[in-house]
Amino acid sequence: MNPVLWLLKILLIFFLSHLSFSSDTITQHHFIKDNDEVMVSSGNIFALGFFSPGSSSNRYVGIWYYQHPEKTVVWVANRENPINDTSGVFSIDRRGNLVLFQTNQTLPVWSTNISLAGTSNCIAQVLDSGNLVLIRNDTTKAVLWQSFDHPTNNWLSFQKIGLNLRTGLNLIYTSWKSTDDPGVGNYSFRMNPNGSPQMFLYKGSTPWWRSGPWTGQRWSGIPQMTQNFIFKDTFVNTGYEVSFSSDVRNSSIISRTLAKETGVLQRESWNNEAQRWIVFYSAPTELCDFYGHCGPNGYCNPYLAGAFECTCFPGFQPKSPEGWKRGISMCGNGEGFVKFPHAKVPDTSAAVVNMSIGLKQCKEKCLRNCSCMAYASANSETGRGIGCLTWHGDLMDARKYTYTGQDLYIRVDKNEIARYTKKGLLHNRGVLAIIIVSLPVVFLILMALSRCFLRRQRRGRARKRKNIFSFTSFKDSLGEKEIDESRRNGDLPYFDLGTIAATTNNFSSDNKLGQGGFGPVYKGVLLNGKEIAVKRLSNSSSQGLQEFKNEIVLIAKLKHRNLVRILGCCVEGEEKMLIYEFLPNKA
């Protein structure tokens, strides 16, 4: 044989043996075998290939973040049908479907299994969004199938939760069975379209946690949701679609919501510097988060220190520690409503929604119907309230917040109205008596202190800053209750973690100004354009914690034209940060 032809033949065989892998595309001739081959998205964000979860030896086809040190899997194809060896091949069959085959098996382990009339010429790609798409390989480039329509346990940016009544598609996120088994677990996260739509986390078929209804900018039961520059939230409620998506505004930010096998729903964002996930919020995390914890017609108040967290609504009396019943029948003259502020409103699955009337008409409508137990605004973010929600049965799964939530109006009889009115009168009279008695005392005190007012004012400011330090005590972790208390006292401006992450581009290395014993320092820009410097406490440095305490005491005591002014702090979970004004070339 001609040596040249022989060499070409060898090269051709070598080339064909490597055609089973393409960097970003699967075709009928280019496929993925279980030998560490992966398909990578064009921006090197996601990869698709074979993996074994945890300590398991079973093999699955999945999608994960490509450049993360830990293989964070966000989607699994054959989650219920693992392969017990490394003979798997992921390809496109002659009919155009994506298929997963195991050696010596005639039927596929997994398939997209769609009817492709008119063509079998298809390709598959993993997009930078984490979506695996099966595309018609012609000028139309029509998407025939996508993994976003078949989610597993990860809800990614640009991915929806909800249902489409026209297509019958219902996007449900289900937990893994365990860290070693990605099969369908006990917990599912889905949209309930009934009444005023809500998102639910279920344990089996039992409600486990509820988001509350959409109030215009947030879900009633997720107080951590704020309008910021990180996430763009979109709620759709039309005649044929009810869905919600929470996308990142900056493509460099990696975020996901995870339905964990432990029964927790967790929103996370990846921190490149720390090489770990930062938790923005999770639920349920306390007793009041669990669905129906206080039974029907009661509400949960986690801020009752040392007391039972369940309390009956006005007009109800205890039937048992878990339930409450109406005191007397109400359909006579004189009944009215008692305002219950800062509420996660009761389950709206059976509530009646009317978006054409306002809060005043809503009250009148509820008052005319003897079965109406309560009412609220359907959209409370406008300040004046739009739309009407009315409840005509038991009030289930309500709770109390300190600052967030919305106003709920509970129907009570005339005797209950009289009691609340009397309480108000007694309270007003008591306040008036205190004012009358206190006025002379206050006048004498003001006269006595007038000569040293300025000196005492300075001491007061220093004492106030010192109290800030004493109050927070800077433990390893502060709960929502302590943070709420700090905000109420107004001691020091408090910045939430989401805001700081947005101003510093998620603590990117480009925004990093330097590194000290305290930890890294970042430059950020607030919404009003003001430049800030963020000093972030290093979790591994005990010296840094002491410096964090000393810094507030020092800044509170000293004033100098070259001393940078402190603007606030952020204490959330394990994060502890100080926010300063940014002064270039100054210390």
Residue pairs with C-beta under 8 A, 6 or more apart in sequence:
19 29
19 30
20 30
20 31
20 32
20 33
20 37
20 89
21 30
21 31
21 32
21 33
21 37
21 39
22 30
22 39
23 39
23 40
24 39
24 40
24 41
24 42
24 125
24 126
25 39
25 123
25 124
25 125
26 32
26 39
26 90
26 91
26 92
26 98
26 123
26 124
26 125
27 92
27 123
27 124
27 137
28 91
28 92
28 93
28 94
31 89
31 90
31 91
31 92
32 38
32 39
32 48
32 49
32 50
32 61
32 89
32 90
32 91
33 88
33 89
33 90
34 50
34 59
34 83
34 86
34 87
34 88
34 89
35 86
36 49
37 49
38 47
38 48
38 49
38 66
39 47
39 48
39 49
39 125
39 126
40 46
40 47
40 48
40 66
40 126
41 47
41 66
41 125
41 126
41 127
41 128
41 130
42 127
42 128
43 128
44 66
44 67
45 65
45 66
45 67
45 128
45 130
45 254
46 63
46 64
46 65
46 66
46 74
46 126
46 127
46 128
46 129
46 130
47 63
47 64
47 65
47 66
47 126
48 61
48 62
48 63
48 90
48 126
48 132
49 61
49 62
50 59
50 60
50 61
50 62
50 86
50 88
50 90
51 59
51 60
51 62
51 64
51 71
51 73
52 58
52 59
52 60
53 60
53 73
53 176
53 179
53 180
53 181
53 182
54 178
54 179
54 180
55 180
56 82
56 180
56 181
57 84
58 82
58 83
58 84
59 82
59 83
59 84
59 85
59 86
59 88
60 76
60 77
60 78
60 79
60 82
60 83
60 182
61 76
61 77
61 78
61 88
61 90
61 100
61 110
62 73
62 74
62 75
62 76
62 77
62 182
63 73
63 74
63 75
63 126
63 130
63 132
63 147
64 71
64 72
64 73
64 74
65 71
65 72
65 74
65 254
65 270
68 270
68 275
69 275
72 277
73 154
73 182
74 130
74 152
74 154
74 156
74 256
75 130
75 132
75 147
75 151
75 152
75 154
76 152
76 182
77 90
77 100
77 110
77 147
78 100
78 109
78 110
79 152
79 176
79 182
79 183
79 184
80 183
80 184
81 109
81 110
83 100
83 102
83 109
85 102
85 103
87 102
87 103
87 104
88 100
88 101
88 102
88 109
89 100
89 101
89 102
89 103
90 98
90 99
90 100
91 98
91 99
91 101
92 98
92 99
92 122
92 123
92 124
92 134
93 99
93 108
93 111
94 120
95 116
95 120
96 116
96 119
96 120
96 121
96 122
96 134
96 144
97 111
97 112
97 113
97 114
97 116
97 122
97 134
98 111
98 112
98 124
98 132
98 134
98 145
99 108
99 110
99 111
99 112
100 108
100 109
100 110
100 111
101 108
101 109
102 109
112 134
112 145
114 134
114 144
114 145
116 122
116 144
119 136
119 137
119 138
121 136
121 137
121 138
122 134
122 135
122 136
122 137
122 144
123 134
123 135
123 137
124 132
124 133
124 134
124 135
125 132
125 133
125 135
126 132
127 133
128 251
129 148
129 156
129 157
129 158
129 159
130 147
130 154
130 156
130 159
131 146
131 147
131 148
131 158
131 159
132 146
132 147
133 143
133 145
133 146
133 147
134 143
134 144
134 145
134 146
135 141
135 142
135 143
135 144
136 142
136 144
148 156
148 158
148 159
148 160
148 171
149 169
149 171
151 159
151 171
151 172
151 173
152 173
152 174
152 176
152 182
153 173
153 174
153 175
153 176
153 182
153 185
153 258
153 259
153 260
153 261
154 173
154 256
154 257
154 258
154 259
155 161
155 173
155 189
155 256
155 257
155 258
155 259
156 255
156 256
157 245
157 246
157 247
157 248
157 255
157 256
158 245
158 247
159 171
159 245
160 171
160 243
160 244
160 245
161 171
161 172
161 173
161 189
161 190
161 191
161 199
161 243
161 244
161 245
162 170
162 171
162 191
162 193
162 197
162 236
162 241
162 242
162 243
162 244
163 169
163 170
163 171
163 191
163 193
163 241
163 242
163 243
164 170
164 240
164 241
164 243
165 239
165 240
165 241
166 240
166 241
170 190
170 191
171 190
171 191
171 243
172 188
172 189
172 190
173 188
173 189
173 190
173 257
173 259
174 184
174 185
174 187
174 188
174 189
174 259
175 184
175 185
175 186
175 187
175 188
175 259
175 260
175 261
175 263
176 182
176 183
176 185
176 261
177 183
177 184
177 185
177 186
177 261
178 185
178 261
179 261
185 261
186 203
186 204
186 261
186 263
187 201
187 202
187 203
187 208
187 259
187 260
187 261
187 263
188 201
188 202
188 259
189 199
189 200
189 201
189 202
189 259
189 265
190 199
190 200
190 202
191 197
191 198
191 199
191 200
191 242
191 243
191 244
192 198
192 199
192 200
192 349
193 242
194 349
194 350
195 348
195 349
195 350
195 351
195 352
195 353
196 213
196 214
196 348
196 351
196 353
196 378
196 389
197 213
197 214
197 237
197 242
198 210
198 211
198 212
198 213
198 214
198 219
198 347
198 348
198 349
199 210
199 211
199 219
199 244
200 207
200 208
200 209
200 210
200 211
200 291
201 207
201 208
201 209
201 210
201 259
201 263
201 265
201 283
201 284
202 208
203 263
206 291
207 291
207 292
207 397
208 263
208 284
208 290
208 291
209 265
209 283
209 284
209 289
209 290
209 291
210 221
210 291
210 347
210 397
211 219
211 220
211 221
211 222
212 219
212 220
212 221
212 222
212 344
212 345
212 348
213 219
213 220
213 345
213 348
213 351
213 378
213 389
214 220
214 235
214 237
214 244
215 379
215 380
215 381
215 406
216 379
216 380
216 381
216 382
216 386
217 225
217 227
217 233
217 381
218 225
218 226
218 233
218 381
219 225
220 344
220 345
220 405
220 406
221 283
221 344
221 399
222 281
222 283
223 401
223 403
223 404
223 405
224 280
224 281
224 496
225 233
225 281
226 496
226 498
226 499
228 498
228 499
228 502
229 249
229 250
229 502
229 503
229 527
230 248
230 249
230 250
230 253
230 255
230 269
230 498
230 501
230 502
230 506
231 246
231 247
231 248
231 249
231 255
231 498
232 246
232 247
232 248
232 249
233 244
233 245
233 246
233 247
234 244
234 245
234 246
234 247
235 243
235 244
236 242
236 243
236 244
246 257
248 254
248 255
250 505
250 506
252 505
252 506
252 508
253 269
253 270
253 506
254 269
254 270
255 267
255 268
255 269
255 270
255 280
256 267
256 268
257 265
257 266
257 267
257 268
258 265
258 266
258 268
259 265
260 266
263 284
264 282
264 283
264 284
264 285
265 282
265 283
266 279
266 281
266 282
267 279
267 280
267 281
267 282
268 277
268 278
268 279
268 280
269 277
269 278
269 280
269 501
269 506
270 276
270 277
270 278
271 277
271 278
271 506
271 507
272 506
272 507
272 508
272 509
273 507
273 508
273 509
273 512
273 520
278 497
278 501
278 575
279 573
280 497
280 498
283 289
284 290
286 302
287 293
287 300
287 302
287 309
288 300
288 301
288 302
288 309
288 399
288 400
289 399
291 397
292 396
292 397
293 300
293 309
293 310
293 397
294 300
294 309
294 310
294 311
294 322
294 324
294 398
295 310
295 320
295 322
295 323
295 324
295 396
296 323
296 324
296 394
296 395
296 396
297 312
297 313
297 316
297 323
297 324
297 325
297 326
297 394
297 395
297 396
298 310
298 311
298 312
298 313
298 316
298 322
298 323
298 324
298 398
299 310
299 311
299 313
299 340
299 343
299 395
299 398
299 399
299 400
300 309
300 310
300 311
300 398
300 399
300 400
301 309
301 310
301 311
301 399
301 400
302 309
302 399
302 400
302 481
303 400
303 402
303 481
303 484
304 311
308 321
310 321
310 322
312 318
312 324
313 324
313 340
313 395
313 398
313 410
314 338
314 340
314 410
314 412
314 416
314 420
315 326
315 327
315 330
315 338
315 410
315 411
315 412
315 413
315 416
316 324
316 325
316 326
316 327
317 324
317 325
317 326
317 327
318 324
319 325
327 413
327 416
328 413
330 370
330 411
330 412
330 413
331 370
332 413
332 414
333 414
334 413
334 414
334 417
335 367
335 411
335 412
335 413
335 414
335 417
336 367
336 411
336 412
336 414
336 417
337 363
337 366
337 367
337 374
337 375
337 409
337 410
337 411
337 412
338 409
338 410
338 412
338 416
338 417
338 420
339 407
339 408
339 409
340 407
340 408
340 409
340 410
341 405
341 407
341 408
342 400
342 401
342 402
342 403
342 404
342 405
342 406
343 376
343 398
343 399
343 400
343 401
343 405
343 406
343 407
343 408
344 397
344 398
344 399
344 400
344 401
344 405
345 376
345 389
345 398
345 405
345 406
345 408
346 374
346 391
346 395
346 396
346 397
346 398
346 408
347 396
347 397
348 389
348 391
350 391
350 392
350 393
351 389
351 390
351 391
351 392
352 388
352 389
352 390
352 392
353 378
353 387
353 388
353 389
354 362
354 365
354 378
354 387
354 388
354 390
355 378
355 379
355 386
355 387
355 388
356 387
357 365
357 387
357 388
358 377
358 384
358 385
358 386
358 387
358 388
359 377
359 384
359 385
359 388
361 388
362 375
362 376
362 377
362 387
362 388
362 389
362 390
363 375
363 409
365 372
365 375
365 388
365 390
366 372
366 374
366 375
366 390
366 409
366 411
367 411
369 390
369 392
371 392
372 390
372 391
372 392
372 411
373 391
373 392
373 393
373 394
373 395
373 410
373 411
374 390
374 391
374 395
374 408
374 409
374 410
374 411
375 388
375 389
375 390
375 391
375 408
375 409
376 389
376 406
376 407
376 408
376 409
377 385
377 386
377 387
377 388
377 389
377 406
377 407
378 386
378 387
378 388
378 389
379 385
379 386
379 387
380 406
380 407
395 410
398 408
402 481
402 484
402 488
403 484
403 487
403 488
412 420
449 456
462 556
462 557
464 491
465 491
465 492
465 552
465 553
465 555
465 556
465 557
466 553
466 556
467 491
468 491
468 492
468 552
468 556
469 549
469 552
469 553
469 556
471 485
471 486
471 489
471 491
472 478
472 482
472 486
472 569
472 571
474 545
474 548
474 549
474 571
474 576
476 574
477 573
477 574
478 571
478 572
483 494
483 571
483 572
486 492
486 494
487 494
492 568
492 569
493 567
493 568
493 569
493 579
494 568
494 569
494 570
494 571
495 568
495 569
495 570
495 577
495 579
496 570
496 572
497 570
497 572
497 573
497 575
500 524
500 534
500 570
500 577
500 579
501 507
503 524
503 525
503 526
503 532
503 534
504 511
504 522
504 523
504 524
504 534
505 511
507 520
507 522
507 536
511 522
511 523
511 524
512 520
512 521
512 522
512 523
513 521
513 522
513 523
513 533
514 520
514 521
515 521
516 535
517 541
517 543
517 544
517 547
518 535
518 536
518 537
518 538
518 541
518 544
518 547
518 548
518 551
519 535
519 536
519 537
519 538
519 541
519 544
520 535
520 536
520 538
521 533
521 534
521 535
521 536
522 533
522 534
522 536
523 531
523 532
523 533
523 534
523 582
524 531
524 532
524 533
524 534
525 531
525 532
526 532
530 581
531 581
531 582
532 567
532 579
532 580
532 581
532 582
533 564
533 579
533 580
533 581
533 582
534 577
534 578
534 579
534 580
535 551
535 577
535 578
535 579
535 580
536 575
536 576
536 577
537 544
537 545
537 548
537 575
537 576
537 577
538 544
539 574
545 576
548 576
548 578
551 566
551 578
552 566
552 569
552 578
555 563
555 565
555 566
562 586
562 587
564 580
564 581
564 583
564 586
564 587
565 580
565 581
566 578
566 579
566 580
567 579
567 580
567 581
568 579
569 576
569 577
569 578
569 579
570 576
570 577
570 579
571 577
